[in-house]
Amino acid sequence: MTPTVDFRKKLAQRIEGNGNKSLSDEDLIGFSKEFIEVLGESNSMSSMKLYRYMPFNYNNIRSIEKGAIYLSEIGKMNDVFEGLTLVHDSQTIDFKDLHDLVYLKSFSEEKDNLLMWSHYGDNHKGLCIEYELKHILNQQDNEKNNLGILYHLFPVIYLENRVDDESAFNNLKYASKSINQYKSDLKDKNVPEDVEWHKDIKSLFLIKSKKWEYEKEWRIAVTFMQMNEKDEEPYDGNKVLYNINNQNIPFDCITSIYFGANLENDKQEHIEEIVSRLNNDKDKKISVYKNILNPGEYKLDTELIV
C-alpha cells in the first residue's frame, strides 16, 4: 500500500467514525500533522507523489516554469454536486450560493489513468505533471518554501450518499449567505462579523460521490477566510492555516513531466527546452517521458526523453 492510499483510508475512517458527518478544522490539522510526520521520516523509502493532468496552454506552461499552481474557485469545478455534500430535511444548498467559499486544486494518485488523460489531459494531447511531496519539506530555508500548504492538502473521500448533518448544513448555508458581506467588510477595512460560520467547512469539500472514485483525487483546499484573515494572532489560534495569501501559490516540487500520446511534436520540443533551462538552475532534476500505447493491452507505456 502506498502512503497516499494509506492516508486516504485514514481520513475515510475519521469521517466514518464521526458518523459520516463533517470534521472540524482542528480534526483536519491533526490529520495533517500525522501526514507531514510520515512525509518527513528519513527512513521512509516510499515516495509520496501526486499527479496533475492538464491541457497544453499558456497558464499551465507558466505554472511549470514558475514552480507554482493556481487555486480555482469552487464554481469552476466540473462536478455538478461539488460542495453539495449536505442535505437536511430534504433541503439542499444551491451550487451558485457557494460563491468562492473555498479555493481548490486537484491531483490524482495515478499518472496512467486512461479516463483522466481523456477528461483532463485534452484527449491525450496534454501533459501530466508529477509532484514529489517530500521535496516541499526540503525547502524550509528556500524562498519558495511553502510547507504550510501541506496543511491544506487532503485526499478526497467517496461516499454512496450525501451527508445529513444539521449543524454543518446550517453552518454552510449561513456562510454562503454572509460571504458577500464578509468581502465588503474586508474591502472597507472593517472587522468582518460572523466569521465563526466560515470555520469548519473545509471537510465538506473533501467528500464526493462514489461515481468519481476512479479519479483517486487529492486536493488542496483553502477557505476564503483562511486566505484573507491575516491578523498577527488568528482568532482561532491556528496560525498554520493562514499562510496562503492568494490563489497563486508556490508548489516547487515537480520531478517528472509526462507527454500525452497525442501531444504535438512542436509542443513537446517547447516543454523540453523549458525543462532543460530549469534543470540547469536546480539541484534536483526534472525528467520527461512520452506516453506510448502498449501494443498488446489497454494501458500506457512510457519512454524516457530527458
C-alpha positions, 0 to 999 in steps of 0.5 A, a space after each residue: 500500500 502506498 502512503 497516499 492510499 494509506 492516508 486516504 483510508 485514514 481520513 475515510 475512517 475519521 469521517 466514518 467514525 464521526 458518523 459520516 458527518 463533517 470534521 472540524 478544522 482542528 480534526 483536519 490539522 491533526 490529520 495533517 500533522 500525522 501526514 507531514 510526520 510520515 512525509 518527513 521520516 528519513 527512513 521512509 523509502 516510499 515516495 509520496 507523489 501526486 499527479 496533475 493532468 492538464 491541457 497544453 496552454 499558456 497558464 499551465 506552461 507558466 505554472 511549470 516554469 514558475 514552480 507554482 499552481 493556481 487555486 480555482 474557485 469552487 464554481 469552476 469545478 466540473 462536478 455538478 454536486 461539488 460542495 453539495 455534500 449536505 442535505 437536511 430535511 430534504 433541503 439542499 444548498 444551491 451550487 451558485 450560493 457557494 460563491 468562492 467559499 473555498 479555493 481548490 486544486 486537484 491531483 490524482 494518485 495515478 499518472 496512467 489513468 486512461 479516463 483522466 488523460 481523456 477528461 483532463 489531459 485534452 484527449 491525450 494531447 496534454 501533459 501530466 505533471 508529477 509532484 514529489 511531496 517530500 521535496 516541499 519539506 526540503 525547502 524550509 530555508 528556500 524562498 519558495 518554501 511553502 510547507 504550510 500548504 501541506 496543511 491544506 492538502 487532503 485526499 478526497 473521500 467517496 461516499 454512496 450518499 450525501 451527508 445529513 448533518 444539521 449543524 454543518 448544513 446550517 453552518 454552510 448555508 449561513 456562510 454562503 449567505 454572509 460571504 458577500 458581506 464578509 468581502 465588503 467588510 474586508 474591502 472597507 477595512 472593517 472587522 468582518 462579523 460572523 466569521 465563526 460560520 466560515 470555520 469548519 467547512 473545509 471537510 465538506 469539500 473533501 467528500 464526493 460521490 462514489 461515481 468519481 472514485 476512479 479519479 483517486 483525487 487529492 486536493 488542496 483546499 483553502 477557505 476564503 477566510 483562511 486566505 484573507 484573515 491575516 491578523 498577527 494572532 488568528 482568532 482561532 489560534 491556528 496560525 498554520 492555516 493562514 499562510 496562503 495569501 492568494 490563489 497563486 501559490 508556490 508548489 516547487 516540487 515537480 520531478 517528472 513531466 509526462 507527454 500525452 500520446 497525442 501531444 504535438 511534436 512542436 509542443 513537446 520540443 517547447 516543454 523540453 527546452 523549458 525543462 532543460 533551462 530549469 534543470 540547469 538552475 536546480 539541484 534536483 532534476 526534472 525528467 520527461 517521458 512520452 506516453 506510448 500505447 502498449 501494443 498488446 493491452 489497454 494501458 500506457 507505456 512510457 519512454 524516457 526523453 530527458 
